[in-house]
Amino acid sequence: MIAEGEIKRQVRDFYNSVGWKQIGEGVYQNARYEDLRPVSREYIHGCHLRVARFLPLEGVYLLDAGSGPIQYPEYLEYSKGYRYRVCLDISILALKEARERLGDRGLYVVADIACLPFKWGVFEGIVSLHTVHHLPPGEHKEAFFGLYALLKPGGSCAIVYTWGEHSPLMRILDRPIDWMTRLLKGLNRRLGAGREAVQPLENFKPEAKELIRSPGTFTYKHDYGWIKNTLKPLPGLDIRVWRTVSTKFLRAFIHRKALGSFCLRLLFWLEEMAPRLFGRIGQYPLILFHKSENSSSALERSDK
Ligand SMILES: C[S@@+](CC[C@H](N)C(=O)[O-])C[C@H]1O[C@@H](n2cnc3c(N)ncnc32)[C@H](O)[C@@H]1O
């Protein structure tokens, strides 16, 4: 078993030397985990914008815990009404890149999300996207409760997490995704068809190909039951859908010629109708909590 400190070193080194290296104009190696094809764009755009709905519209400080380089334009929406976006990340390269985008509107802090270096109760809004799962399993609770403590009374926090292999829906679809991916790759090799199944690599720098193939880094995902139980004391806890389907699913089953955009519009509509069901069975939940205006500090004292 790797020690917790070693896990963090690995994660930090990965993002400094691979994940946040640009492989094309404004495109990072990390984007290999996203579906960048036009057919999925509208759906992914809608999912990104969901986060903003649950944050106070304005404030002085918005914390982005595990900000990365603020890689997608939609991310800028979250801090539009704030004086400062405080970008916290374990990777210095992430923060240098974030500064390119935010300039003086940002404040940049190299730190660990499981050991947050801020005064409690100062942030009106907090986001943390695709980051907590990089922590060793024993530190997830600390991170969630630490973020709660930083909220100003009246503030809200939105965290995008992943159920990974615990997503019941994606588990059912695991085999079909594999079959379809293999079929499309075979077709691609033989007929030059099915090209949509792979990321459009043509515009990337030639030296990027190696980076794209680099293995990822440490992740650990708790399941729905664990999160629901552990985070029960957090006021206003709500687990809704951020996005139901994985990138692998999109690449395997969503194609322009097979009414891909229409299917995704339908899925988005279903997610809007039943956000908690899809948040539970799908791939990526949006975990929300809120600090009431008259919150006492008992939770911060006893549950951390
Ligand atoms: C998958 S990326 C997501 C970045 C960004 N939130 C996004 O959605 O594009 C995960 C980010 O979390 C950062 N990270 C990983 N472990 C961390 C930790 N213990 N403390 C702070 N940041 C961490 C990584 O450096 C990386 O920038």
The ligand as a MOL file (V3000), in Angstrom:
LIG
                    3D

  0  0  0     0  0            999 V3000
M  V30 BEGIN CTAB
M  V30 COUNTS 27 29 0 0 0
M  V30 BEGIN ATOM
M  V30 1 C -8.8950 16.3170 -12.7580 0
M  V30 2 S -8.1090 17.8050 -12.3580 0 CHG=1
M  V30 3 C -9.5080 18.9090 -12.3240 0
M  V30 4 C -9.1290 20.3440 -12.4580 0
M  V30 5 C -10.2960 21.3060 -12.5850 0
M  V30 6 N -11.0670 21.3700 -11.3730 0
M  V30 7 C -11.1490 20.9240 -13.7550 0
M  V30 8 O -12.2760 20.4390 -13.5530 0
M  V30 9 O -10.7050 21.1020 -14.8860 0 CHG=-1
M  V30 10 C -7.7120 17.6380 -10.6440 0
M  V30 11 C -6.9670 18.8240 -10.0650 0
M  V30 12 O -6.8680 18.6480 -8.6580 0
M  V30 13 C -5.5650 18.9560 -8.2360 0
M  V30 14 N -5.3070 18.1800 -7.0160 0
M  V30 15 C -5.1270 16.8630 -6.8750 0
M  V30 16 N -4.9380 16.5310 -5.5940 0
M  V30 17 C -5.0070 17.6830 -4.8900 0
M  V30 18 C -4.8850 18.0030 -3.5060 0
M  V30 19 N -4.6490 17.0600 -2.5900 0
M  V30 20 N -5.0010 19.2930 -3.1410 0
M  V30 21 C -5.2270 20.2650 -4.0570 0
M  V30 22 N -5.3430 20.0260 -5.3870 0
M  V30 23 C -5.2430 18.7410 -5.8050 0
M  V30 24 C -4.6880 18.5390 -9.4010 0
M  V30 25 O -3.4300 19.1670 -9.3760 0
M  V30 26 C -5.5470 18.9740 -10.5800 0
M  V30 27 O -5.2920 20.2930 -10.9320 0
M  V30 END ATOM
M  V30 BEGIN BOND
M  V30 1 1 1 2
M  V30 2 1 2 3
M  V30 3 1 2 10
M  V30 4 1 3 4
M  V30 5 1 4 5
M  V30 6 1 5 6
M  V30 7 1 5 7
M  V30 8 2 7 8
M  V30 9 1 7 9
M  V30 10 1 10 11
M  V30 11 1 11 12
M  V30 12 1 11 26
M  V30 13 1 12 13
M  V30 14 1 13 14
M  V30 15 1 13 24
M  V30 16 1 14 15
M  V30 17 1 14 23
M  V30 18 2 15 16
M  V30 19 1 16 17
M  V30 20 1 17 18
M  V30 21 2 17 23
M  V30 22 1 18 19
M  V30 23 2 18 20
M  V30 24 1 20 21
M  V30 25 2 21 22
M  V30 26 1 22 23
M  V30 27 1 24 25
M  V30 28 1 24 26
M  V30 29 1 26 27
M  V30 END BOND
M  V30 END CTAB
M  END
